Amino acid sequence: MIESTTDLSNVVLQNSSPALLNDGAAAIAVGLAALAAGYAERGIGSAAVGAVAEDEDLFVTGLIFTVLPETLVILALVTIFLV
């Protein structure tokens, strides 16, 4: 039984290929970055709208905080093109 197990493991190791190619890994990385940015903007956007509703001087600050998570997606795309 043990001999057949080692033969089977040799066959599996010789014919192995990566489960995910480089393009697929890049797509998952950018997709997860976009998902995280959207999740972060959900709370930031509602807080920014509430702050602007009370004081219009906070518009620029709210806009900066709302755009900040999108830089994660831009950096992920730049990293994909550089690598």
Phi, psi and chi 1 to 4 in degrees:
 res  aa     phi    psi   chi1   chi2   chi3   chi4
   1 MET       -  -42.2  177.7   71.4 -179.1      -
   2 ILE   -67.1  -37.3  -66.3  174.6      -      -
   3 GLU   -63.8  -41.2  -65.8  170.6    0.2      -
   4 SER   -68.5  -30.1   64.1      -      -      -
   5 THR   -67.6  -41.5  -54.4      -      -      -
   6 THR   -68.2  -36.8   55.0      -      -      -
   7 ASP   -63.3  -41.5  -68.5  -22.8      -      -
   8 LEU   -64.9  -40.7 -179.1   62.7      -      -
   9 SER   -67.4  -34.1   66.2      -      -      -
  10 ASN   -65.7  -40.2  -73.2  -24.9      -      -
  11 VAL   -65.7  -42.1  168.8      -      -      -
  12 VAL   -66.2  -41.5  169.3      -      -      -
  13 LEU   -70.5  -31.7  -69.0  175.4      -      -
  14 GLN   -73.7  -32.1  -70.5  174.3   -4.9      -
  15 ASN  -103.3   22.0  -65.1  -29.7      -      -
  16 SER   -85.2  145.0   65.9      -      -      -
  17 SER  -132.5  159.4   62.5      -      -      -
  18 PRO   -63.3  143.6   17.3  -24.9      -      -
  19 ALA   -72.2  -23.7      -      -      -      -
  20 LEU  -140.7  125.9 -168.6   61.4      -      -
  21 LEU   -80.7  173.2  -61.9  176.2      -      -
  22 ASN   -61.6  -40.8  -67.4  -20.4      -      -
  23 ASP   -65.8  -38.4  -66.1  -22.1      -      -
  24 GLY   -67.1  -39.6      -      -      -      -
  25 ALA   -65.7  -38.4      -      -      -      -
  26 ALA   -65.7  -40.8      -      -      -      -
  27 ALA   -64.7  -40.3      -      -      -      -
  28 ILE   -66.7  -39.7  -72.3  176.6      -      -
  29 ALA   -63.3  -45.9      -      -      -      -
  30 VAL   -69.3  -38.7  172.6      -      -      -
  31 GLY   -63.5  -42.0      -      -      -      -
  32 LEU   -69.2  -34.9  -72.5  176.0      -      -
  33 ALA   -64.7  -41.4      -      -      -      -
  34 ALA   -67.1  -38.8      -      -      -      -
  35 LEU   -64.0  -42.7 -177.1   69.6      -      -
  36 ALA   -66.4  -38.3      -      -      -      -
  37 ALA   -65.3  -41.4      -      -      -      -
  38 GLY   -63.7  -38.6      -      -      -      -
  39 TYR   -66.8  -38.9 -175.8   75.0      -      -
  40 ALA   -70.1  -38.5      -      -      -      -
  41 GLU   -69.2  -21.8  -76.8 -178.4   21.6      -
  42 ARG   -59.7  -48.5  178.5 -177.4   61.7  134.1
  43 GLY   -78.4  -37.8      -      -      -      -
  44 ILE   -66.5  -42.0  -65.9  170.8      -      -
  45 GLY   -62.9  -43.8      -      -      -      -
  46 SER   -68.0  -36.6   63.5      -      -      -
  47 ALA   -68.1  -38.0      -      -      -      -
  48 ALA   -66.1  -41.3      -      -      -      -
  49 VAL   -64.2  -40.4  167.7      -      -      -
  50 GLY   -64.9  -38.9      -      -      -      -
  51 ALA   -68.5  -40.3      -      -      -      -
  52 VAL   -68.6  -32.3  170.0      -      -      -
  53 ALA   -64.7  -31.6      -      -      -      -
  54 GLU   -88.2  -35.4  -68.4 -162.8   14.6      -
  55 ASP  -144.6  114.0 -174.3   10.0      -      -
  56 GLU   -69.6  -14.1  -68.0 -179.3    7.9      -
  57 ASP   -71.9  -14.4  -66.0  -24.7      -      -
  58 LEU   -89.1    9.6  -65.7  174.9      -      -
  59 PHE   -61.9  -47.0  176.9   74.6      -      -
  60 VAL   -65.8  -41.8  175.0      -      -      -
  61 THR   -63.1  -44.1  -54.1      -      -      -
  62 GLY   -64.0  -37.7      -      -      -      -
  63 LEU   -65.6  -42.3 -174.8   64.8      -      -
  64 ILE   -64.1  -44.6  -70.6  171.7      -      -
  65 PHE   -66.6  -30.5  -78.6  140.2      -      -
  66 THR   -74.0  -35.8  -56.2      -      -      -
  67 VAL   -81.2  -21.8  174.0      -      -      -
  68 LEU   -55.3  -44.9 -155.7   61.5      -      -
  69 PRO   -65.4  -24.1  -21.7   31.1      -      -
  70 GLU   -67.3  -22.0  -77.0  -61.4  -39.8      -
  71 THR   -65.2  -25.5   58.7      -      -      -
  72 LEU   -63.0  -41.7  -64.8  173.3      -      -
  73 VAL   -69.1  -40.0  179.2      -      -      -
  74 ILE   -63.6  -43.4  -65.9  169.3      -      -
  75 LEU   -65.0  -35.5  -72.1  175.6      -      -
  76 ALA   -65.2  -42.0      -      -      -      -
  77 LEU   -65.9  -40.4  -75.7  171.4      -      -
  78 VAL   -64.0  -41.9  167.9      -      -      -
  79 THR   -62.2  -39.7  -56.3      -      -      -
  80 ILE   -63.8  -42.4  -66.1  -55.5      -      -
  81 PHE   -72.5  -27.4  -69.9  122.5      -      -
  82 LEU   -80.4  -29.7  -71.7  178.5      -      -
  83 VAL   -91.9      -  173.5      -      -      -
